[in-house]
Amino acid sequence: MSLETIALIGVLTLLAISVGADFLWLIVMKPALSQISDRAALEIMGSIHLQAIKVMPVIFLIMLTFAVILNLIPPSRSESYLLRIGLISLAIYFALVLVTSISIHHGSVSISNGAESELMIRELQNKWDAILWFRAIGVLVSYWSFLHYALNPKIHRT
């Protein structure tokens, strides 16, 4: 199996996880969290964000590594510009996640230091949700770009 194939399988698998997580959040979690008490939201969101901080950086780093590899090695399929689109949209997605994650992390520290926790959790969640559609579209464009490239015919070099 070629390095390109391994990188394509890796990036597409990890992108599928990210797409699924963002769309699950949009269509299930966001509406559900809006209907519970602030105290329950605080407990749930605290647990979710702590787990995400442990797992997501590793997934993002591996995903980015595969995307960069695909853009550095010679392409074996037509329409190699799709690899650049995939990497750029992935970088935009990461930037959006990073900006909101930093904001939530600073807010979480304030909450743990005794700030108005019930009120702050809603503010933090609103910051996260405000760009959720942009993030979801960014990760979806990246996924479609890498998938479209993977489905292209191989170039026969002679």
Summary of the structure (lengths in Angstrom):
residues: 158
radius of gyration: 18.4
end to end distance: 20.3
largest distance: 68.1
contacts: 447
relative contact order: 0.18
helix: 84%
strand: 1%
